[in-house]
Amino acid sequence: MDILPILSTLKRHKIASGLIILQIALTCAIVCNALFLISERIATINAPTYMPDDELVVVGVSGMKRVENPEPQTASDLAALRAIPGVKSVTIANQMPFGENSNNTGVRLTADQNSPGAVGAAQYTLAEDWLKTFGLRLQSGRDFSPEEYVYGSVVDPQEDPVVPAIILSATLAQRLFPNESALGKSVWVYGKQPQRVVGVLEQLPESYPQPGSEPRFGLVLPIRPSYRGGYYMLRTEPGQRDAVLKAAVAALDAGSQGIKRVVRYKKLVSDMRSDYYRQDRSMVWLLGGVCLGLLVVTAFGIVGLASFWVQQRTRMIGTRRALGATRGQILRYFQTENFMLSTAGIVLGMAAAYGISVMLMKNYELPRLPIYYLPVGAVILWALGQLAVWAPARRAALLPPVAALRS
């Protein structure tokens, strides 16, 4: 098809053509970035925790008065929780994914506490059976031995505590000891005495996962928390979570007689995950609604402009039909015209989309828009333009030559 007649026609309608180009450009810029943000949020929401979320229950207890020696009560609680039918294993942890707190520390390769090479990492302090309860797997090495565990209430007051062993996440092990095994190496986390690396975890879940962020470093120390600063985590048999949660609360209430404790936290890990990502899901729906609204408005704009031009060019269409133009040629004329307008808008929109991405990256620490989102947005808008113009163009193509000339 000859492009020159189309360009000549568009020159006579500069304002209308410019407006539809700007509308397509704005839609392209916003939709490309919105689709990227939606994909980032969905990826984060669906990211695996590497734990059996559907089998985990968390219970926390608070004391109404200070207890000088909480370890015996903690041990009694653990024994009572293990005796509940449907419980596979129980441990106590200082923090958990999607929980209320996040504990972090610095990891050094020297004893100097002012070492500039310290690496920040999430710090888990856990009691026995943590590996089975969390459902995590070791990439190499072993779990802590019974004699390596120490009580947190004993370690914390000491100026130079002895914590003999440590387990690192695979990401932290690679960061500290690139291209070599971390097993048997020494790191400094607690006090002036080193901790020897006895194991490396394949994955260690983050307490506060962030969209688009790299996996954070993490470590596990064999320090038993007490009920005053920890959470009981129970792994249940499939389908037994609700019953186990109810029984766990009853068991802890029964064990709190005389020491004034209350169960302050009782949740399923799957519910904690759902609550944690509630805002992300709302943002996905909001951005999806924005994209849909923009596409609908753009489609109506194309339909309205195409319908107006069909009315304005009725005599031209009739003349072309009288001179032998087929219905297919008339249809292709309007589709080609729309394709040219869409292409101009998409080119401007791609530049704007990249600029918006750079602004978001600098001001809000978001990742850069991947380049492949630009052709995806272009294809969507090209397809939208062709679908929107098809009905008016078809009406023009079906217009009888005589009727067009009489109008």
N, C-alpha and C positions, 0 to 999 in steps of 0.2 A: 504494500500500500504506500502511496506517495505521502511523505510526512509533511511536505511543504504546505499543502492546503490546511492541514491541521494547525500548524504553527501560525499560519496567516489568520486563521479564525481565532486562535487563542490571543493573538496580539490585540484583536478588537475587543476582547473581554479581559483586560489586564487585571482589573480589580477583583472580579469573581475568581479568576484563575489564581491570583495571588492569595486570596483568602483560603481557598481550598488547599493550596500548597502549604500555607502556614498551619492549617488545622492538621494536616497529615504529618507535618514535621513535629508539631507538639505532641501528637499522639505517639509517634514513633519514639521520641526521646523519653517520654514518661513510661510507655509500655515496656521498652527494653530494660530500663532500670528496675521497674516494678517486678517484671518477670524474674529478674536476677535475684532481687530481694526475697521474692516468694520462694524460689528454689533453695536459697540459703536457709530460710526458716524451716522449710519442709525437711531439708537434709538434717538440720539440727534436731528437730522434733523426732525424726525417725532414727536418729543415730543410736546404735546399740550401746548399752551400758556394760555388756559382757557379763551381766549378772542375770540370774533367773528371776526377773522382776515379778513374775506372776506367782512366785512361791515365797516372797519375802514380806515380813511383818516387822514393824519397828515400834518399840514401846519405850517411853522415857518416864522417869520417876523423879520427883522433887521432894526434898525433905523440908519440913516446917521448922526444924531447928538443926543446928550444926552437930554433926557426929564426928568425933575425933578419929574413929577407926571404922571406916565404912566398908573395908574389904570383907570381913566376915558376912555382913549383910548382903554384899554383892555376890559372894560365892553361894549364899543360901538362895538368892534370887535365881541365879543361873541353874542351880540344881532343880528348883521348882519348875522352871520353864522347860528344862530338858525332859521332865517327867510328863509333860502334857501330851496326850495322844495326838498323833499327826505331825509332831515336830521332828524334823530330821537332825538339825543341829542348831546351836545357839552360841552367840558370842556377844561381846560388848565392845562398842567402838566410840571413839571421840567425835566422829563425824560420819556422814553418809551422803551419797549423791542426793541432790534435791532437798537437802535438809535445811536446818535453821542456821547453821554456822559453817564456817570454813576455817580450817587451821593450816597455816603455812609456815615454812621455815627455810633457812638457808643451808645449803650443802657445800662443804669446802673440801678441798683435797689436801689442805695443810691444817695444822693446829692453830694457826694465826686467825683469831676471830675477825681481824680487820682485813682479811685477804680479799683483794679486789675481784678474784675469780669465783666468788660464791654464786651458786645457782639457786634460785627460788623454786620451791617445790611444795606441793600439797603434802601434809604430814598426817598419816593415819597411825594412831596408836590403838592396838587391838589385843584382845585376849585370845586364848586357845580356841581352836576350831574356826577361826576367821576365814581361812582359805576355803573350807567346805561350805561355810554359810554364805559367803559372798559369791561362791561359784566361780572363782577366778582360777587361772591356770598359770603355772610356772613355765617360763620359757627355758630356764636353766636353773641349776642349783636345787635347793631344798627349802622346806618350811623351817620355822624356828623349832628348836628342841625345847623340852620342858624347862631345863635349867637356864635357858636364856631369857625367860620371861621375868620381868620385875614389876612391882606395883608402882603405879603413878604417884601415889601419896608418899612413897618412900623416895622416889627419884626426884620429884619436883623441888623439895626443900634443899637438896644437896647442892653445894657449890660446884662440885666436880663429880657428877654421877657417873656410874658405870653402866652403860647399855652395850652389851658385847656385839650384838648382831644387827643387821639391817637388810631389808629387801627393797630393791629399787624397781621402778617401772622400766620397761624396755627403752622408752624414750629418754629417761634420765640416765640410764646406764650408757646409752650411746653418746649422750651429751658429755658425760664426765670421762668416759673411756672410749673414744672413737676408734673403731676398727680393731678392738681387742675385747677380750672377755673381762667383765667386771668382777667375776667371782674371785673371792679371796683378797680383793683390794680393800684398802682402808679409806673411809671418808669420815669427816667430822661434822656431826649434827648436834649432838647432846654433849655439852661440857668439853673438857680438854682431852678426854680420852677418845680414841678413834672407835668407830664401829666397823666391823668387818662385814663385807657384802657376802651373804650366804645364798641369795637367790635373786632371780630377775623375773618379774611378772610380764606375761605377754601384754596385758592391758590392766590399767588401774583407773576406775571411773573417776570422773571429776565431780567435785561437790557442786560447782556452779558452771555447767557447760555453757559456752557462749557460741552464738552462730558465726560460722565462718572462721573460727579460731583454730589454730593448730592444737593437737593434744598437749595438755600441760604435763609438766614433770610431776612425779609423785613418788612417795616412799612409804614404807611400813616399818614401824618400830615395835618390838615385843614389850610394850609397856601396857599393863592392864589398867584401864580406867576403872573408876568406881561408878556406882549409880549416880553419884552427885555430879559427875561431869561427862557421863557417857550415855549411850543409847543401847538398849538391848535389841539385837537383831536376830530374828528367828527365821529359819528356813523350814518351810512346811511341805508336807506331801501335797501333790496336785489336788486342787479343789478343797483344801482344808484351811485356807487363809482366814476366812471370816470366823470359823469356829475356834481356830487357834488364837486369833486376836482377842476374842471374848474371854477365852479361858486364861490367856496370859494376863489380862487386866485383873481378872478375879484372883489369880495366884499372887500377883504383886500386892493387891489390896490386902489379901489374907496375911501376907508376910510383912505388912506395914503396921500391924497392931502394936501399939505402944511406942512407936518411934515417929509418929506423925508424918507420914509420907502420903503424897497423892500422885496418881498417874496423870501426868500433864501432857503426854504425847502418845497417841495410839493411831497408827496409820498403816495402810498397805503401801508398799513402795510404788506399785502401779498408780495409786491415787496421788502419791507425792509427785510422781513424774507428770501426771496429767495437770495437777495444780501449777507446777513449775512452768509448764509450757502454755498456760492459758492465754497469756498476753501474746505469745507468738502465734497461736492459732487465730486470735482476734485480728492480728496484723495481717495474716495471710488472707483472711476473708475480706478485710478492708481493702488491701491492695488489689485483690482479685476483683472486688466491686468497682474500684477506680478504673482498672483496665477495661472491664466490660462496659462501664459507662462511657469511657472515651471512645471505644470502638463503635458503640451504638451511635453516639453523637456524630462521629466521623462518617459512618455509613449513611445516616440520614442526610448529612450535608452533601455527600456525593449524590445520593438519590435526588435530593431537591435541586442541586445544580444541574444534573443531567436532565431532569424533567423540564426545567426552565429552558435549557438550551434546545431540547427537542421542540418545544413550542415556538421558540424564536426562529428555528431553522426549518420550519415545516415546508416552506416553499423551496428551500434548497434541497431538502430530501426529495420532494416531489420531482424537481427538475432532474436530479440525479437518477431517480428511478425511471423517468421518461426517457433519459438518454441511455438506459440499459443497465444501470447499476442493479445488482441483485440484492436480495434481502440480507444475504450473508455479508456483502460488502458494506452495507449500511451499518449492520451490527458491529462489524470489525472496526469501522470508523470510530464509533463512540468508545469502544473498548480500548482502541489504541490511544485515543485522546486521553482517556482516564489513566491508562498505563503511564503515559508521559507525565501527567500531573502528579501521579503517585510517586514516580521515580524522583522527580524534582523534590517533592516533600520528604521522601525517605532519605535522600542524600543530606538535606539540611538536618533532618531528625537524627541521623547517625552522628553527625558532628556535635549536635546538642546533647545527645545521649552520652557521648564520651566526656563532654565537658561537665555534665552533671555528675557522672561517676567520679571524675577527678575531685570535684568539690566535696562529694560525700566522703571520699577516701581521706582527704586532708582534714576535714572538720569533724567527722564522726568515726574515724578509724575503721571504715568499712573496706572490704577488699575491692580491688579494681574490677570493673565490669569485664568479664571475659569477652574476647572479640567475637566469638561465635554467636553471642546473643544478638548482634547487629543484623546478620543475615536472617536469623530467625524472625526478628521483628519485621524485616523487610518483606519476607515471604508472607507473613500474616497480613500486612497492610496491602500488598499487591493482590492477594486473594480476596481480601475484604473489598477493595476497590472494584475488582471485576464482578464480584457478586452483586455489589450495590448498583452498579451501572447497567447490569444485564437487563433488568425489567424495563427501565426507560428506553434503552437501546432497542430492545425487542419491539416495544410499541412503535418506535420510529421505523423499524424495518418492516413491520406489518402494515404501515400506513399506505393505502392505495395511491398511486401517482396522481390520478385525477382528483381525488379528494384533497390531496396535498396542494395541488395547484390552484384549486378553487378557494382554499382557506384564506 
